[in-house]
């Protein structure tokens, strides 16, 4: 890794001709590394007609992972794959990644420092602190927190655990797909929420086009959608209901290469669609999801993604850090 002027962390390009950034072997190795530290989260195959749909739906409940999201997978794999200096680990996060890094660092006996933007929810910031990490709140959004954390990492030498743009993080997140293929081997399509692209990139690397992968974003956080439209990663304005979990200003550079290679598409949903999906999950399945965790389901309930009647669709419920009263 290296730093740009001002200390902003930028991952080095690690691919080379003929060698993918993240392979299935990398994901298998990550699984072996982290399996004693993460949960094998459950899958629910819903009954015909669930949510009023003809398609067969399978929910992967990563919202029941340690810390309430998929993020510990990448955090543990990054930390366990590298020597950690006495100054510990450092991260920038809108919330869920910071909780995961704090949790993983505590479990492995390391110090942790987490930079969060002022838009991060107070509940998520409190959970980071409860796991023993030092928290620095910065003005602005995730991008400003990332820059500040890069400057601090340059001063302390701490191991940077990026929220989505490191090979080890991508491979760790890819273990979600490795599990899911064992649990639901007959999927035709998988809907996945997108922020910076680490989860989607890891999942695409595992499936290698054997399943149709569709990214889902909110209108307020369209990093992948905008990159696909422009033909390259571009900066976007960030806002809306899911900004604390999906609010990357630009799709990750490593994820972008993977998503192009695997021909991943993106669908947009509104904040209102997300709220409706949160409430539907609670009403029909008694599952609590935060806005970012309900984005994938919002695509199918809103009609942004229209499955065929005989299609088996996987929906990744990727985060559950929400006040239960807010979805009832």
BELDADA-V511975 format. One record per residue. N is the residue number from 1. RES is the residue in one letter. SS is DSSP state (H for helix, E for strand, L for the rest). Layout:
BEGIN
n:N res:RES ss:SS
n:N res:RES ss:SS
END
This chain:
BEGIN
n:1 res:X ss:L
n:2 res:X ss:E
n:3 res:X ss:E
n:4 res:X ss:L
n:5 res:X ss:L
n:6 res:X ss:L
n:7 res:X ss:L
n:8 res:X ss:L
n:9 res:X ss:E
n:10 res:X ss:E
n:11 res:X ss:L
n:12 res:X ss:L
n:13 res:X ss:L
n:14 res:X ss:L
n:15 res:X ss:L
n:16 res:X ss:E
n:17 res:X ss:L
n:18 res:X ss:L
n:19 res:X ss:E
n:20 res:X ss:L
n:21 res:X ss:L
n:22 res:X ss:L
n:23 res:X ss:L
n:24 res:X ss:H
n:25 res:X ss:H
n:26 res:X ss:H
n:27 res:X ss:H
n:28 res:X ss:H
n:29 res:X ss:H
n:30 res:X ss:H
n:31 res:X ss:H
n:32 res:X ss:H
n:33 res:X ss:H
n:34 res:X ss:H
n:35 res:X ss:L
n:36 res:X ss:L
n:37 res:X ss:L
n:38 res:X ss:L
n:39 res:X ss:L
n:40 res:X ss:L
n:41 res:X ss:L
n:42 res:X ss:L
n:43 res:X ss:E
n:44 res:X ss:E
n:45 res:X ss:E
n:46 res:X ss:L
n:47 res:X ss:L
n:48 res:X ss:L
n:49 res:X ss:L
n:50 res:X ss:H
n:51 res:X ss:H
n:52 res:X ss:H
n:53 res:X ss:L
n:54 res:X ss:L
n:55 res:X ss:L
n:56 res:X ss:E
n:57 res:X ss:E
n:58 res:X ss:E
n:59 res:X ss:E
n:60 res:X ss:E
n:61 res:X ss:E
n:62 res:X ss:H
n:63 res:X ss:H
n:64 res:X ss:H
n:65 res:X ss:L
n:66 res:X ss:H
n:67 res:X ss:H
n:68 res:X ss:H
n:69 res:X ss:E
n:70 res:X ss:L
n:71 res:X ss:L
n:72 res:X ss:H
n:73 res:X ss:H
n:74 res:X ss:H
n:75 res:X ss:H
n:76 res:X ss:H
n:77 res:X ss:H
n:78 res:X ss:H
n:79 res:X ss:H
n:80 res:X ss:H
n:81 res:X ss:L
n:82 res:X ss:L
n:83 res:X ss:L
n:84 res:X ss:L
n:85 res:X ss:L
n:86 res:X ss:L
n:87 res:X ss:L
n:88 res:X ss:L
n:89 res:X ss:E
n:90 res:X ss:E
n:91 res:X ss:E
n:92 res:X ss:E
n:93 res:X ss:E
n:94 res:X ss:L
n:95 res:X ss:L
n:96 res:X ss:H
n:97 res:X ss:H
n:98 res:X ss:H
n:99 res:X ss:H
n:100 res:X ss:H
n:101 res:X ss:H
n:102 res:X ss:H
n:103 res:X ss:H
n:104 res:X ss:H
n:105 res:X ss:H
n:106 res:X ss:H
n:107 res:X ss:H
n:108 res:X ss:H
n:109 res:X ss:L
n:110 res:X ss:L
n:111 res:X ss:L
n:112 res:X ss:E
n:113 res:X ss:E
n:114 res:X ss:E
n:115 res:X ss:E
n:116 res:X ss:E
n:117 res:X ss:E
n:118 res:X ss:L
n:119 res:X ss:L
n:120 res:X ss:L
n:121 res:X ss:L
n:122 res:X ss:H
n:123 res:X ss:H
n:124 res:X ss:H
n:125 res:X ss:H
n:126 res:X ss:H
n:127 res:X ss:H
n:128 res:X ss:H
n:129 res:X ss:H
n:130 res:X ss:H
n:131 res:X ss:L
n:132 res:X ss:L
n:133 res:X ss:L
n:134 res:X ss:E
n:135 res:X ss:E
n:136 res:X ss:E
n:137 res:X ss:E
n:138 res:X ss:E
n:139 res:X ss:L
n:140 res:X ss:L
n:141 res:X ss:L
n:142 res:X ss:H
n:143 res:X ss:H
n:144 res:X ss:H
n:145 res:X ss:H
n:146 res:X ss:H
n:147 res:X ss:H
n:148 res:X ss:H
n:149 res:X ss:H
n:150 res:X ss:H
n:151 res:X ss:H
n:152 res:X ss:H
n:153 res:X ss:H
n:154 res:X ss:H
n:155 res:X ss:H
n:156 res:X ss:H
n:157 res:X ss:L
n:158 res:X ss:L
n:159 res:X ss:E
n:160 res:X ss:E
n:161 res:X ss:L
n:162 res:X ss:L
n:163 res:X ss:L
n:164 res:X ss:L
n:165 res:X ss:L
n:166 res:X ss:L
n:167 res:X ss:H
n:168 res:X ss:H
n:169 res:X ss:H
n:170 res:X ss:H
n:171 res:X ss:H
n:172 res:X ss:H
n:173 res:X ss:H
n:174 res:X ss:H
n:175 res:X ss:H
n:176 res:X ss:H
n:177 res:X ss:H
n:178 res:X ss:H
n:179 res:X ss:H
n:180 res:X ss:H
n:181 res:X ss:H
n:182 res:X ss:H
n:183 res:X ss:H
n:184 res:X ss:L
n:185 res:X ss:L
n:186 res:X ss:L
n:187 res:X ss:L
n:188 res:X ss:L
n:189 res:X ss:E
n:190 res:X ss:E
n:191 res:X ss:E
n:192 res:X ss:E
n:193 res:X ss:E
n:194 res:X ss:L
n:195 res:X ss:L
n:196 res:X ss:L
n:197 res:X ss:L
n:198 res:X ss:H
n:199 res:X ss:H
n:200 res:X ss:H
n:201 res:X ss:H
n:202 res:X ss:H
n:203 res:X ss:H
n:204 res:X ss:H
n:205 res:X ss:H
n:206 res:X ss:H
n:207 res:X ss:H
n:208 res:X ss:L
n:209 res:X ss:L
n:210 res:X ss:L
n:211 res:X ss:L
n:212 res:X ss:E
n:213 res:X ss:E
n:214 res:X ss:E
n:215 res:X ss:E
n:216 res:X ss:E
n:217 res:X ss:E
n:218 res:X ss:E
n:219 res:X ss:L
n:220 res:X ss:L
n:221 res:X ss:L
n:222 res:X ss:L
n:223 res:X ss:H
n:224 res:X ss:H
n:225 res:X ss:H
n:226 res:X ss:H
n:227 res:X ss:H
n:228 res:X ss:H
n:229 res:X ss:H
n:230 res:X ss:H
n:231 res:X ss:L
n:232 res:X ss:L
n:233 res:X ss:L
n:234 res:X ss:L
n:235 res:X ss:L
n:236 res:X ss:L
n:237 res:X ss:L
n:238 res:X ss:L
n:239 res:X ss:L
n:240 res:X ss:L
n:241 res:X ss:L
n:242 res:X ss:L
n:243 res:X ss:H
n:244 res:X ss:H
n:245 res:X ss:H
n:246 res:X ss:H
n:247 res:X ss:L
n:248 res:X ss:L
n:249 res:X ss:L
n:250 res:X ss:L
n:251 res:X ss:L
n:252 res:X ss:L
n:253 res:X ss:H
n:254 res:X ss:H
n:255 res:X ss:H
n:256 res:X ss:H
n:257 res:X ss:H
n:258 res:X ss:H
n:259 res:X ss:H
n:260 res:X ss:H
n:261 res:X ss:H
n:262 res:X ss:L
n:263 res:X ss:L
n:264 res:X ss:L
n:265 res:X ss:E
n:266 res:X ss:E
n:267 res:X ss:E
n:268 res:X ss:E
n:269 res:X ss:E
n:270 res:X ss:L
n:271 res:X ss:H
n:272 res:X ss:H
n:273 res:X ss:H
n:274 res:X ss:H
n:275 res:X ss:H
n:276 res:X ss:H
n:277 res:X ss:H
n:278 res:X ss:H
n:279 res:X ss:H
n:280 res:X ss:H
n:281 res:X ss:H
n:282 res:X ss:H
n:283 res:X ss:H
n:284 res:X ss:H
n:285 res:X ss:H
n:286 res:X ss:L
n:287 res:X ss:L
n:288 res:X ss:L
n:289 res:X ss:L
n:290 res:X ss:L
n:291 res:X ss:H
n:292 res:X ss:H
n:293 res:X ss:H
n:294 res:X ss:H
n:295 res:X ss:H
n:296 res:X ss:H
n:297 res:X ss:H
n:298 res:X ss:H
n:299 res:X ss:H
n:300 res:X ss:H
n:301 res:X ss:H
n:302 res:X ss:H
n:303 res:X ss:L
n:304 res:X ss:L
n:305 res:X ss:L
n:306 res:X ss:L
n:307 res:X ss:L
n:308 res:X ss:L
n:309 res:X ss:L
n:310 res:X ss:L
n:311 res:X ss:L
n:312 res:X ss:E
n:313 res:X ss:E
n:314 res:X ss:E
n:315 res:X ss:E
n:316 res:X ss:E
n:317 res:X ss:E
n:318 res:X ss:L
n:319 res:X ss:E
n:320 res:X ss:L
n:321 res:X ss:L
n:322 res:X ss:L
n:323 res:X ss:L
n:324 res:X ss:H
n:325 res:X ss:H
n:326 res:X ss:H
n:327 res:X ss:H
n:328 res:X ss:L
END
